Amino acid sequence: MNILEMVRYPDTPAGRAFEAAVLFLILASIAVMSLETLPGLSANAIYLFGLLEISITLAFTLEYMLRVTAARDKRAYVLSFYGLVDLIAILPFYLFFESGLQASRIVRLFRLFRILKLVRYSNAMQVFGSALYRSKDQFVVFFFAMSFMLFVASYGIYQFEHEAQPEAFRSVFHCLWWAVETLTTVGYGDVYPVTAGGRFFASLVVLFGLAIVAAPAGIIASALTEVSRDDK
């Protein structure tokens, strides 16, 4: 069996060995991502983690190239969920390889996409992904409803609080942070209304937020029930 068949047929012994190697690389990448955040690392440790990061990225690049080559419908794989995750997990490394600190942070952030590669090896995550896909239409409706409520909350609190707190509520755009933390019922307390009208309006926003935050949980639970029923 050649290497392309090994990638194409994961149920064979060689294919399972390839999948196990990729899974090991994903876990190793997660370990490196975590260990390099430890304070007080020596220069040698930082250098070692850098070499490991480059090696893991090159290995993921080889894996991506093999999967594209082995795919019968290359375009379908490249545009699939797994194909996009595999690409995004490596692409920023090459785009910002010689850039500055800010770009380096972008590369580190995009490494989180490597965790999504674990979905390929987890039946539970695949079921959850199927449930999310089935609920895509409901989530589109939820997104537009949430966006509408964010604008209403931002504009409303601006009208009530701008004169009383011109620094905290300078514009509708500055009010978006308050709207997000209030609609999601987080309520950090860093920005809050002081006028009677603003507090009344904020109370209404919180009540609407309680209903809105609960909506995605119901959508996902319903979809998971459908997926489980279909599997049975």
Salt bridges, closest charged atoms under 4 A:
GLU19 OE2 - ARG67 NH2 3.13
GLU36 OE2 - ARG111 NH2 2.25
GLU53 OE1 - ARG111 NH1 2.95
GLU53 OE2 - ARG114 NH2 2.93
GLU63 OE2 - ARG67 NE 2.70
GLU63 OE1 - LYS117 NZ 2.89
GLU63 OE2 - ARG120 NH1 3.87
ASP86 OD1 - LYS117 NZ 2.70
ASP86 OD2 - ARG120 NH2 3.07
GLU226 OE1 - ARG134 NH1 3.87
ASP230 OD2 - ARG134 NH2 2.50
